[in-house]
Amino acid sequence: MITVLFGGGREQSNTATLTEQVLEGQDYRWINLEDVVVSSSSEQAEDDANGQKEYEQVTDQIFASEDVILVSPVCWYSISMTMQHFIEQWSEALEASQYENFKEKLSDINFRLILIGGDSPRVKALPCVQQVDYSLQFLGAHLQDYLIGCATQPGDIFKDTYAMNEAARWNEQYTASVATSAN
C-alpha cells in the first residue's frame, strides 16, 4: 500500500495534480496533514486525546505501508510548515513507549518526495530535498527518490514535461512492483 502524506494547503493544486499522476491506477491512501497537524499541534489540542489519537493513526498507517510519498509545495524555499510540523512530531514518537522499534519500522519503508515550486525549483528546492533526506536518515529511513515540478498558476504542472514524464515513470515503477508482488 502507498500512503501519501499531503502537506499542501489546497487539494486541487498543482502539487496534488502531479501526485495524482504518479498514483493513477494505484492502491493508495491520501492523508491531508493539515487535518492531523492542526488538531495535534494547537495548544488546545495538546490536552485533547483525539488529536494524539489521529497522529497515532497516521503513524500506524505509515508503518503499514510499503511506500510513503511526502508531498509539499515549496513555500519560501522550504517544505510547507504543515509537513515540517508533522516531521517534527516524529521526535515525540521516538520516545513513545508504543513505538519501541520506530527507527527499524521506518527503515523498511520506501520514502519518496514530491515538491512543486515556481522559482527555479529544480535548483532552489534542493535544500528541501536535503532537509527531508537528513530527517529520514536520522530516523533510520532512506529517501528513495524525489520529483520536483515547476508550476505557479493552476494547471501549470501539465506544461512541465519533465515532471509529467517522471510522474509516468514512477507510476510504471509502482505498477511493476504490484505485478511482481502478485506473482
N, CA and C atoms as an extended XYZ file, in Angstrom:
549
Properties=species:S:1:pos:R:3:atomname:S:1:resname:S:1:resid:I:1 pbc="F F F"
N         0.845       -1.187        0.000 N   MET     1
C         0.000        0.000        0.000 CA  MET     1
C         0.881        1.237        0.000 C   MET     1
N         0.468        2.238       -0.743 N   ILE     2
C         1.138        3.525       -0.801 CA  ILE     2
C         0.364        4.491        0.088 C   ILE     2
N         1.076        5.223        0.919 N   THR     3
C         0.465        6.273        1.720 CA  THR     3
C         1.031        7.608        1.271 C   THR     3
N         0.134        8.547        1.001 N   VAL     4
C         0.521        9.906        0.631 CA  VAL     4
C         0.328       10.789        1.845 C   VAL     4
N         1.391       11.468        2.246 N   LEU     5
C         1.308       12.456        3.311 CA  LEU     5
C         1.341       13.817        2.624 C   LEU     5
N         0.157       14.397        2.448 N   PHE     6
C        -0.001       15.626        1.681 CA  PHE     6
C         0.146       16.837        2.593 C   PHE     6
N         1.185       17.615        2.358 N   GLY     7
C         1.460       18.797        3.169 CA  GLY     7
C         1.073       20.089        2.494 C   GLY     7
N         0.260       20.007        1.451 N   GLY     8
C        -0.182       21.211        0.751 CA  GLY     8
C        -1.438       21.783        1.372 C   GLY     8
N        -1.739       23.007        0.985 N   GLY     9
C        -2.910       23.667        1.533 CA  GLY     9
C        -4.167       23.476        0.698 C   GLY     9
N        -3.998       23.201       -0.598 N   ARG    10
C        -5.156       23.075       -1.482 CA  ARG    10
C        -5.104       21.716       -2.157 C   ARG    10
N        -6.187       20.989       -2.064 N   GLU    11
C        -6.218       19.647       -2.640 CA  GLU    11
C        -6.369       19.652       -4.156 C   GLU    11
N        -6.734       20.763       -4.773 N   GLN    12
C        -6.836       20.841       -6.231 CA  GLN    12
C        -5.660       21.627       -6.816 C   GLN    12
N        -4.522       21.570       -6.168 N   SER    13
C        -3.341       22.332       -6.566 CA  SER    13
C        -2.489       21.567       -7.567 C   SER    13
N        -1.476       22.241       -8.088 N   ASN    14
C        -0.506       21.585       -8.960 CA  ASN    14
C         0.211       20.456       -8.223 C   ASN    14
N         0.468       20.653       -6.945 N   THR    15
C         1.129       19.636       -6.126 CA  THR    15
C         0.278       18.368       -6.073 C   THR    15
N        -1.002       18.532       -5.823 N   ALA    16
C        -1.913       17.382       -5.784 CA  ALA    16
C        -2.046       16.750       -7.163 C   ALA    16
N        -2.123       17.572       -8.199 N   THR    17
C        -2.283       17.056       -9.561 CA  THR    17
C        -1.109       16.181       -9.964 C   THR    17
N         0.108       16.628       -9.686 N   LEU    18
C         1.277       15.825      -10.046 CA  LEU    18
C         1.286       14.510       -9.261 C   LEU    18
N         0.929       14.578       -7.997 N   THR    19
C         0.880       13.374       -7.170 CA  THR    19
C        -0.167       12.397       -7.701 C   THR    19
N        -1.299       12.910       -8.113 N   GLU    20
C        -2.344       12.053       -8.684 CA  GLU    20
C        -1.878       11.395       -9.976 C   GLU    20
N        -1.035       12.076      -10.748 N   GLN    21
C        -0.476       11.482      -11.959 CA  GLN    21
C         0.424       10.291      -11.591 C   GLN    21
N         1.196       10.446      -10.539 N   VAL    22
C         2.060        9.357      -10.062 CA  VAL    22
C         1.221        8.160       -9.640 C   VAL    22
N         0.084        8.414       -9.030 N   LEU    23
C        -0.713        7.364       -8.400 CA  LEU    23
C        -1.839        6.806       -9.259 C   LEU    23
N        -1.975        7.280      -10.471 N   GLU    24
C        -3.079        6.833      -11.320 CA  GLU    24
C        -3.107        5.311      -11.424 C   GLU    24
N        -4.249        4.728      -11.049 N   GLY    25
C        -4.431        3.282      -11.116 CA  GLY    25
C        -3.823        2.508       -9.957 C   GLY    25
N        -3.231        3.196       -8.980 N   GLN    26
C        -2.580        2.525       -7.853 CA  GLN    26
C        -3.514        2.478       -6.652 C   GLN    26
N        -3.219        1.557       -5.733 N   ASP    27
C        -3.932        1.464       -4.466 CA  ASP    27
C        -3.186        2.344       -3.465 C   ASP    27
N        -3.833        3.393       -2.978 N   TYR    28
C        -3.149        4.298       -2.063 CA  TYR    28
C        -4.126        4.909       -1.068 C   TYR    28
N        -3.547        5.479       -0.029 N   ARG    29
C        -4.326        6.218        0.961 CA  ARG    29
C        -3.752        7.624        1.030 C   ARG    29
N        -4.614        8.612        0.881 N   TRP    30
C        -4.230       10.022        0.878 CA  TRP    30
C        -4.553       10.610        2.247 C   TRP    30
N        -3.540       11.138        2.920 N   ILE    31
C        -3.739       11.764        4.223 CA  ILE    31
C        -3.358       13.229        4.114 C   ILE    31
N        -4.326       14.096        4.360 N   ASN    32
C        -4.079       15.531        4.352 CA  ASN    32
C        -3.517       15.896        5.724 C   ASN    32
N        -2.243       16.258        5.759 N   LEU    33
C        -1.590       16.520        7.043 CA  LEU    33
C        -2.160       17.723        7.777 C   LEU    33
N        -2.790       18.647        7.068 N   GLU    34
C        -3.417       19.777        7.755 CA  GLU    34
C        -4.462       19.295        8.753 C   GLU    34
N        -5.138       18.219        8.436 N   ASP    35
C        -6.143       17.670        9.344 CA  ASP    35
C        -5.514       17.092       10.605 C   ASP    35
N        -4.313       16.578       10.472 N   VAL    36
C        -3.630       15.938       11.598 CA  VAL    36
C        -2.818       16.948       12.393 C   VAL    36
N        -2.015       17.747       11.691 N   VAL    37
C        -1.107       18.672       12.364 CA  VAL    37
C        -1.870       19.758       13.102 C   VAL    37
N        -2.883       20.329       12.494 N   VAL    38
C        -3.640       21.396       13.138 CA  VAL    38
C        -4.260       20.901       14.426 C   VAL    38
N        -4.857       19.722       14.390 N   SER    39
C        -5.538       19.239       15.590 CA  SER    39
C        -4.570       18.744       16.647 C   SER    39
N        -3.368       18.365       16.270 N   SER    40
C        -2.469       17.820       17.284 CA  SER    40
C        -1.401       18.809       17.730 C   SER    40
N        -1.246       19.951       17.056 N   SER    41
C        -0.194       20.864       17.466 CA  SER    41
C        -0.725       22.130       18.133 C   SER    41
N        -2.001       22.391       18.066 N   SER    42
C        -2.531       23.590       18.713 CA  SER    42
C        -2.489       23.414       20.220 C   SER    42
N        -2.393       24.533       20.935 N   GLU    43
C        -2.310       24.461       22.395 CA  GLU    43
C        -3.511       23.740       22.993 C   GLU    43
N        -4.676       24.016       22.469 N   GLN    44
C        -5.886       23.401       22.996 CA  GLN    44
C        -5.867       21.889       22.781 C   GLN    44
N        -5.331       21.473       21.654 N   ALA    45
C        -5.351       20.047       21.334 CA  ALA    45
C        -4.278       19.260       22.074 C   ALA    45
N        -3.302       19.950       22.690 N   GLU    46
C        -2.266       19.221       23.422 CA  GLU    46
C        -2.875       18.391       24.543 C   GLU    46
N        -3.929       18.899       25.121 N   ASP    47
C        -4.613       18.161       26.184 CA  ASP    47
C        -5.695       17.255       25.632 C   ASP    47
N        -5.915       17.323       24.362 N   ASP    48
C        -7.004       16.578       23.730 CA  ASP    48
C        -6.496       15.225       23.237 C   ASP    48
N        -7.038       14.170       23.770 N   ALA    49
C        -6.626       12.818       23.379 CA  ALA    49
C        -6.957       12.521       21.930 C   ALA    49
N        -7.986       13.163       21.377 N   ASN    50
C        -8.351       12.921       19.976 CA  ASN    50
C        -7.258       13.356       19.016 C   ASN    50
N        -6.622       14.481       19.276 N   GLY    51
C        -5.528       14.945       18.421 CA  GLY    51
C        -4.369       13.962       18.423 C   GLY    51
N        -4.026       13.475       19.600 N   GLN    52
C        -2.948       12.494       19.705 CA  GLN    52
C        -3.332       11.187       19.028 C   GLN    52
N        -4.589       10.807       19.163 N   LYS    53
C        -5.051        9.565       18.549 CA  LYS    53
C        -4.966        9.645       17.024 C   LYS    53
N        -5.332       10.800       16.450 N   GLU    54
C        -5.225       10.980       14.996 CA  GLU    54
C        -3.784       10.821       14.539 C   GLU    54
N        -2.862       11.445       15.257 N   TYR    55
C        -1.446       11.342       14.903 CA  TYR    55
C        -0.976        9.890       14.988 C   TYR    55
N        -1.390        9.184       16.014 N   GLU    56
C        -1.014        7.778       16.160 CA  GLU    56
C        -1.597        6.931       15.028 C   GLU    56
N        -2.817        7.243       14.602 N   GLN    57
C        -3.422        6.508       13.485 CA  GLN    57
C        -2.629        6.728       12.201 C   GLN    57
N        -2.166        7.945       11.973 N   VAL    58
C        -1.349        8.218       10.788 CA  VAL    58
C        -0.022        7.475       10.890 C   VAL    58
N         0.576        7.496       12.056 N   THR    59
C         1.842        6.776       12.258 CA  THR    59
C         1.647        5.285       12.013 C   THR    59
N         0.558        4.720       12.504 N   ASP    60
C         0.268        3.303       12.265 CA  ASP    60
C         0.057        3.034       10.780 C   ASP    60
N        -0.591        3.973       10.071 N   GLN    61
C        -0.779        3.827        8.622 CA  GLN    61
C         0.561        3.846        7.897 C   GLN    61
N         1.461        4.698        8.333 N   ILE    62
C         2.796        4.753        7.739 CA  ILE    62
C         3.488        3.402        7.918 C   ILE    62
N         3.431        2.853        9.129 N   PHE    63
C         4.068        1.570        9.404 CA  PHE    63
C         3.463        0.434        8.593 C   PHE    63
N         2.205        0.548        8.220 N   ALA    64
C         1.532       -0.492        7.432 CA  ALA    64
C         1.800       -0.345        5.934 C   ALA    64
N         2.540        0.663        5.557 N   SER    65
C         2.780        0.966        4.144 CA  SER    65
C         4.133        0.456        3.672 C   SER    65
N         4.167        0.069        2.414 N   GLU    66
C         5.446       -0.262        1.786 CA  GLU    66
C         6.110        1.002        1.260 C   GLU    66
N         5.274        1.926        0.801 N   ASP    67
C         5.761        3.171        0.217 CA  ASP    67
C         5.037        4.354        0.846 C   ASP    67
N         5.790        5.416        1.118 N   VAL    68
C         5.224        6.659        1.619 CA  VAL    68
C         5.741        7.786        0.739 C   VAL    68
N         4.803        8.583        0.234 N   ILE    69
C         5.175        9.742       -0.576 CA  ILE    69
C         4.875       10.990        0.236 C   ILE    69
N         5.916       11.752        0.525 N   LEU    70
C         5.778       13.035        1.196 CA  LEU    70
C         5.575       14.080        0.105 C   LEU    70
N         4.542       14.887        0.221 N   VAL    71
C         4.168       15.824       -0.836 CA  VAL    71
C         4.038       17.223       -0.240 C   VAL    71
N         4.718       18.185       -0.871 N   SER    72
C         4.667       19.547       -0.356 CA  SER    72
C         4.915       20.562       -1.456 C   SER    72
N         4.211       21.686       -1.394 N   PRO    73
C         4.643       22.802       -2.223 CA  PRO    73
C         5.916       23.382       -1.603 C   PRO    73
N         6.694       24.088       -2.384 N   VAL    74
C         7.861       24.781       -1.858 CA  VAL    74
C         7.381       26.169       -1.441 C   VAL    74
N         7.474       26.452       -0.162 N   CYS    75
C         6.997       27.718        0.387 CA  CYS    75
C         8.182       28.484        0.966 C   CYS    75
N         8.502       29.590        0.357 N   TRP    76
C         9.654       30.379        0.776 CA  TRP    76
C        10.915       29.513        0.895 C   TRP    76
N        11.119       28.685       -0.116 N   TYR    77
C        12.325       27.867       -0.271 CA  TYR    77
C        12.457       26.801        0.813 C   TYR    77
N        11.318       26.354        1.306 N   SER    78
C        11.299       25.293        2.301 CA  SER    78
C        10.052       24.439        2.076 C   SER    78
N        10.015       23.288        2.728 N   ILE    79
C         8.791       22.488        2.690 CA  ILE    79
C         7.724       23.244        3.474 C   ILE    79
N         6.475       22.888        3.274 N   SER    80
C         5.380       23.576        3.960 CA  SER    80
C         5.520       23.411        5.473 C   SER    80
N         4.981       24.378        6.194 N   MET    81
C         5.011       24.293        7.664 CA  MET    81
C         4.245       23.064        8.143 C   MET    81
N         3.194       22.707        7.425 N   THR    82
C         2.418       21.527        7.797 CA  THR    82
C         3.293       20.282        7.756 C   THR    82
N         4.052       20.123        6.669 N   MET    83
C         4.953       18.974        6.543 CA  MET    83
C         6.048       19.044        7.605 C   MET    83
N         6.595       20.227        7.803 N   GLN    84
C         7.657       20.408        8.798 CA  GLN    84
C         7.170       20.021       10.190 C   GLN    84
N         5.991       20.486       10.568 N   HIS    85
C         5.453       20.156       11.888 CA  HIS    85
C         5.202       18.657       12.028 C   HIS    85
N         4.712       18.043       10.984 N   PHE    86
C         4.465       16.606       11.052 CA  PHE    86
C         5.775       15.842       11.268 C   PHE    86
N         6.798       16.189       10.510 N   ILE    87
C         8.095       15.518       10.662 CA  ILE    87
C         8.656       15.758       12.069 C   ILE    87
N         8.503       16.972       12.568 N   GLU    88
C         8.995       17.278       13.916 CA  GLU    88
C         8.309       16.425       14.978 C   GLU    88
N         7.069       16.057       14.758 N   GLN    89
C         6.350       15.226       15.731 CA  GLN    89
C         6.943       13.823       15.823 C   GLN    89
N         7.716       13.427       14.831 N   TRP    90
C         8.362       12.120       14.905 CA  TRP    90
C         9.351       12.068       16.068 C   TRP    90
N         9.870       13.214       16.501 N   SER    91
C        10.764       13.235       17.666 CA  SER    91
C        10.043       12.689       18.894 C   SER    91
N         8.771       13.070       19.031 N   GLU    92
C         7.981       12.572       20.149 CA  GLU    92
C         7.726       11.072       20.012 C   GLU    92
N         7.502       10.624       18.790 N   ALA    93
C         7.246        9.202       18.568 CA  ALA    93
C         8.468        8.355       18.905 C   ALA    93
N         9.665        8.920       18.706 N   LEU    94
C        10.887        8.190       19.054 CA  LEU    94
C        10.931        7.833       20.539 C   LEU    94
N        10.322        8.688       21.347 N   GLU    95
C        10.348        8.485       22.793 CA  GLU    95
C         9.107        7.772       23.327 C   GLU    95
N         8.094        7.611       22.502 N   ALA    96
C         6.841        6.992       22.952 CA  ALA    96
C         7.015        5.487       23.124 C   ALA    96
N         6.471        4.970       24.189 N   SER    97
C         6.639        3.548       24.502 CA  SER    97
C         5.959        2.632       23.478 C   SER    97
N         4.866        3.077       22.847 N   GLN    98
C         4.188        2.206       21.879 CA  GLN    98
C         4.963        2.090       20.566 C   GLN    98
N         6.005        2.890       20.394 N   TYR    99
C         6.804        2.833       19.163 CA  TYR    99
C         8.254        2.475       19.480 C   TYR    99
N         8.434        1.369       20.180 N   GLU   100
C         9.776        0.952       20.590 CA  GLU   100
C        10.725        0.771       19.415 C   GLU   100
N        10.245        0.212       18.327 N   ASN   101
C        11.099       -0.057       17.163 CA  ASN   101
C        10.836        0.944       16.044 C   ASN   101
N        10.644        2.196       16.394 N   PHE   102
C        10.269        3.237       15.438 CA  PHE   102
C        11.250        3.308       14.266 C   PHE   102
N        12.542        3.416       14.573 N   LYS   103
C        13.544        3.539       13.505 CA  LYS   103
C        13.596        2.292       12.631 C   LYS   103
N        13.504        1.124       13.236 N   GLU   104
C        13.533       -0.117       12.454 CA  GLU   104
C        12.344       -0.204       11.518 C   GLU   104
N        11.175        0.175       11.996 N   LYS   105
C         9.975        0.125       11.154 CA  LYS   105
C        10.077        1.106        9.998 C   LYS   105
N        10.577        2.297       10.259 N   LEU   106
C        10.718        3.287        9.183 CA  LEU   106
C        11.756        2.860        8.154 C   LEU   106
N        12.763        2.128        8.585 N   SER   107
C        13.824        1.721        7.650 CA  SER   107
C        13.330        0.742        6.589 C   SER   107
N        12.195        0.104        6.839 N   ASP   108
C        11.630       -0.848        5.874 CA  ASP   108
C        10.712       -0.195        4.838 C   ASP   108
N        10.510        1.107        4.950 N   ILE   109
C         9.571        1.822        4.081 CA  ILE   109
C        10.328        2.576        2.999 C   ILE   109
N         9.797        2.550        1.789 N   ASN   110
C        10.361        3.328        0.678 CA  ASN   110
C         9.753        4.721        0.715 C   ASN   110
N        10.568        5.715        1.006 N   PHE   111
C        10.096        7.097        1.048 CA  PHE   111
C        10.462        7.807       -0.246 C   PHE   111
N         9.506        8.573       -0.751 N   ARG   112
C         9.720        9.440       -1.909 CA  ARG   112
C         9.194       10.821       -1.553 C   ARG   112
N         9.642       11.810       -2.297 N   LEU   113
C         9.280       13.196       -2.031 CA  LEU   113
C         8.859       13.862       -3.326 C   LEU   113
N         7.727       14.563       -3.289 N   ILE   114
C         7.264       15.366       -4.415 CA  ILE   114
C         7.171       16.809       -3.951 C   ILE   114
N         7.836       17.696       -4.683 N   LEU   115
C         7.822       19.124       -4.387 CA  LEU   115
C         7.398       19.891       -5.632 C   LEU   115
N         6.688       20.990       -5.435 N   ILE   116
C         6.302       21.866       -6.541 CA  ILE   116
C         6.650       23.294       -6.137 C   ILE   116
N         7.334       23.988       -7.033 N   GLY   117
C         7.674       25.383       -6.790 CA  GLY   117
C         7.608       26.167       -8.082 C   GLY   117
N         7.811       27.468       -7.979 N   GLY   118
C         7.696       28.304       -9.156 CA  GLY   118
C         8.939       29.102       -9.489 C   GLY   118
N         9.883       29.174       -8.599 N   ASP   119
C        11.074       29.997       -8.805 CA  ASP   119
C        12.301       29.086       -8.931 C   ASP   119
N        12.539       28.596      -10.140 N   SER   120
C        13.664       27.678      -10.415 CA  SER   120
C        13.703       26.540       -9.385 C   SER   120
N        12.612       25.815       -9.239 N   PRO   121
C        12.524       24.844       -8.145 CA  PRO   121
C        13.515       23.677       -8.249 C   PRO   121
N        13.927       23.293       -9.454 N   ARG   122
C        14.842       22.146       -9.552 CA  ARG   122
C        16.219       22.476       -8.988 C   ARG   122
N        16.483       23.750       -8.790 N   VAL   123
C        17.718       24.182       -8.138 CA  VAL   123
C        17.413       24.628       -6.697 C   VAL   123
N        16.450       25.521       -6.571 N   LYS   124
C        16.200       26.151       -5.277 CA  LYS   124
C        15.480       25.245       -4.281 C   LYS   124
N        14.886       24.162       -4.732 N   ALA   125
C        14.227       23.234       -3.810 CA  ALA   125
C        15.162       22.116       -3.352 C   ALA   125
N        16.355       22.069       -3.888 N   LEU   126
C        17.291       21.007       -3.467 CA  LEU   126
C        17.586       21.028       -1.966 C   LEU   126
N        17.670       22.199       -1.313 N   PRO   127
C        17.817       22.162        0.151 CA  PRO   127
C        16.626       21.488        0.851 C   PRO   127
N        15.440       21.594        0.275 N   CYS   128
C        14.274       20.901        0.839 CA  CYS   128
C        14.476       19.393        0.761 C   CYS   128
N        14.990       18.942       -0.365 N   VAL   129
C        15.261       17.512       -0.537 CA  VAL   129
C        16.268       17.062        0.513 C   VAL   129
N        17.334       17.849        0.688 N   GLN   130
C        18.342       17.501        1.691 CA  GLN   130
C        17.740       17.496        3.092 C   GLN   130
N        16.909       18.472        3.397 N   GLN   131
C        16.283       18.552        4.715 CA  GLN   131
C        15.476       17.292        5.004 C   GLN   131
N        14.661       16.883        4.062 N   VAL   132
C        13.848       15.682        4.253 CA  VAL   132
C        14.744       14.448        4.322 C   VAL   132
N        15.730       14.374        3.453 N   ASP   133
C        16.634       13.228        3.447 CA  ASP   133
C        17.380       13.117        4.779 C   ASP   133
N        17.897       14.216        5.285 N   TYR   134
C        18.607       14.183        6.570 CA  TYR   134
C        17.678       13.793        7.710 C   TYR   134
N        16.450       14.300        7.682 N   SER   135
C        15.480       13.935        8.721 CA  SER   135
C        15.189       12.445        8.688 C   SER   135
N        14.993       11.905        7.476 N   LEU   136
C        14.737       10.471        7.342 CA  LEU   136
C        15.949        9.655        7.775 C   LEU   136
N        17.152       10.099        7.407 N   GLN   137
C        18.360        9.384        7.824 CA  GLN   137
C        18.454        9.330        9.348 C   GLN   137
N        18.150       10.436        9.999 N   PHE   138
C        18.181       10.487       11.455 CA  PHE   138
C        17.214        9.466       12.052 C   PHE   138
N        16.117        9.245       11.353 N   LEU   139
C        15.088        8.319       11.820 CA  LEU   139
C        15.336        6.880       11.359 C   LEU   139
N        16.467        6.643       10.701 N   GLY   140
C        16.793        5.297       10.252 CA  GLY   140
C        16.188        4.939        8.911 C   GLY   140
N        15.614        5.909        8.225 N   ALA   141
C        14.965        5.672        6.934 CA  ALA   141
C        15.814        6.238        5.799 C   ALA   141
N        15.291        6.090        4.600 N   HIS   142
C        16.040        6.485        3.406 CA  HIS   142
C        15.089        7.123        2.396 C   HIS   142
N        15.515        8.224        1.797 N   LEU   143
C        14.748        8.856        0.725 CA  LEU   143
C        15.141        8.176       -0.580 C   LEU   143
N        14.225        7.407       -1.116 N   GLN   144
C        14.486        6.619       -2.320 CA  GLN   144
C        14.586        7.482       -3.573 C   GLN   144
N        13.714        8.484       -3.683 N   ASP   145
C        13.689        9.307       -4.888 CA  ASP   145
C        12.929       10.589       -4.599 C   ASP   145
N        13.108       11.568       -5.456 N   TYR   146
C        12.346       12.806       -5.336 CA  TYR   146
C        11.996       13.314       -6.721 C   TYR   146
N        10.945       14.119       -6.763 N   LEU   147
C        10.448       14.701       -8.001 CA  LEU   147
C        10.110       16.152       -7.718 C   LEU   147
N        10.709       17.052       -8.483 N   ILE   148
C        10.451       18.476       -8.324 CA  ILE   148
C         9.791       18.990       -9.595 C   ILE   148
N         8.604       19.546       -9.425 N   GLY   149
C         7.870       20.117      -10.547 CA  GLY   149
C         7.890       21.631      -10.496 C   GLY   149
N         7.689       22.234      -11.646 N   CYS   150
C         7.681       23.684      -11.766 CA  CYS   150
C         6.285       24.144      -12.177 C   CYS   150
N         5.641       24.928      -11.312 N   ALA   151
C         4.304       25.439      -11.610 CA  ALA   151
C         3.992       26.600      -10.673 C   ALA   151
N         3.282       27.595      -11.206 N   THR   152
C         2.858       28.712      -10.367 CA  THR   152
C         1.349       28.921      -10.423 C   THR   152
N         0.779       28.839      -11.606 N   GLN   153
C        -0.658       29.043      -11.789 CA  GLN   153
C        -1.368       27.691      -11.857 C   GLN   153
N        -2.661       27.650      -11.501 N   PRO   154
C        -3.403       26.382      -11.597 CA  PRO   154
C        -3.262       25.762      -12.992 C   PRO   154
N        -2.941       24.479      -13.016 N   GLY   155
C        -2.805       23.746      -14.267 CA  GLY   155
C        -1.439       23.837      -14.924 C   GLY   155
N        -0.555       24.687      -14.403 N   ASP   156
C         0.780       24.845      -14.991 CA  ASP   156
C         1.586       23.556      -14.984 C   ASP   156
N         1.307       22.669      -14.064 N   ILE   157
C         2.102       21.448      -13.956 CA  ILE   157
C         2.035       20.621      -15.231 C   ILE   157
N         0.944       20.720      -15.969 N   PHE   158
C         0.829       19.972      -17.215 CA  PHE   158
C         1.803       20.484      -18.274 C   PHE   158
N         2.306       21.703      -18.125 N   LYS   159
C         3.296       22.269      -19.052 CA  LYS   159
C         4.711       21.791      -18.730 C   LYS   159
N         4.909       21.252      -17.543 N   ASP   160
C         6.224       20.775      -17.113 CA  ASP   160
C         6.394       19.336      -17.599 C   ASP   160
N         6.917       19.199      -18.808 N   THR   161
C         7.031       17.868      -19.405 CA  THR   161
C         7.988       16.972      -18.626 C   THR   161
N         9.034       17.544      -18.065 N   TYR   162
C         9.955       16.741      -17.261 CA  TYR   162
C         9.209       16.103      -16.086 C   TYR   162
N         8.477       16.914      -15.328 N   ALA   163
C         7.763       16.398      -14.149 CA  ALA   163
C         6.705       15.385      -14.550 C   ALA   163
N         5.994       15.659      -15.632 N   MET   164
C         4.945       14.729      -16.062 CA  MET   164
C         5.557       13.399      -16.524 C   MET   164
N         6.696       13.452      -17.198 N   ASN   165
C         7.378       12.218      -17.618 CA  ASN   165
C         7.887       11.433      -16.413 C   ASN   165
N         8.412       12.138      -15.426 N   GLU   166
C         8.881       11.464      -14.207 CA  GLU   166
C         7.702       10.856      -13.442 C   GLU   166
N         6.581       11.556      -13.411 N   ALA   167
C         5.384       11.017      -12.756 CA  ALA   167
C         4.959        9.724      -13.440 C   ALA   167
N         5.011        9.696      -14.771 N   ALA   168
C         4.659        8.478      -15.511 CA  ALA   168
C         5.654        7.362      -15.206 C   ALA   168
N         6.937        7.705      -15.081 N   ARG   169
C         7.960        6.700      -14.756 CA  ARG   169
C         7.715        6.120      -13.374 C   ARG   169
N         7.428        6.979      -12.395 N   TRP   170
C         7.131        6.491      -11.050 CA  TRP   170
C         5.906        5.595      -11.076 C   TRP   170
N         4.894        5.982      -11.829 N   ASN   171
C         3.675        5.184      -11.931 CA  ASN   171
C         3.990        3.809      -12.504 C   ASN   171
N         4.828        3.770      -13.520 N   GLU   172
C         5.231        2.487      -14.110 CA  GLU   172
C         5.985        1.639      -13.098 C   GLU   172
N         6.828        2.254      -12.286 N   GLN   173
C         7.557        1.520      -11.252 CA  GLN   173
C         6.588        0.917      -10.235 C   GLN   173
N         5.606        1.700       -9.828 N   TYR   174
C         4.618        1.180       -8.879 CA  TYR   174
C         3.804        0.050       -9.510 C   TYR   174
N         3.421        0.212      -10.751 N   THR   175
C         2.663       -0.829      -11.447 CA  THR   175
C         3.481       -2.120      -11.546 C   THR   175
N         4.754       -1.986      -11.889 N   ALA   176
C         5.642       -3.154      -11.991 CA  ALA   176
C         5.824       -3.814      -10.636 C   ALA   176
N         5.925       -3.001       -9.585 N   SER   177
C         6.097       -3.532       -8.242 CA  SER   177
C         4.885       -4.344       -7.795 C   SER   177
N         3.695       -3.839       -8.121 N   VAL   178
C         2.464       -4.537       -7.771 CA  VAL   178
C         2.382       -5.850       -8.544 C   VAL   178
N         2.741       -5.825       -9.826 N   ALA   179
C         2.693       -7.028      -10.660 CA  ALA   179
C         3.677       -8.081      -10.148 C   ALA   179
N         4.858       -7.638       -9.702 N   THR   180
C         5.860       -8.564       -9.194 CA  THR   180
C         5.410       -9.203       -7.891 C   THR   180
N         4.830       -8.398       -6.993 N   SER   181
C         4.395       -8.956       -5.713 CA  SER   181
C         3.154       -9.841       -5.841 C   SER   181
N         2.389       -9.661       -6.926 N   ALA   182
C         1.210      -10.508       -7.155 CA  ALA   182
C         1.601      -11.896       -7.650 C   ALA   182
N         2.768      -12.014       -8.235 N   ASN   183
C         3.227      -13.325       -8.757 CA  ASN   183
C         3.847      -14.160       -7.719 C   ASN   183
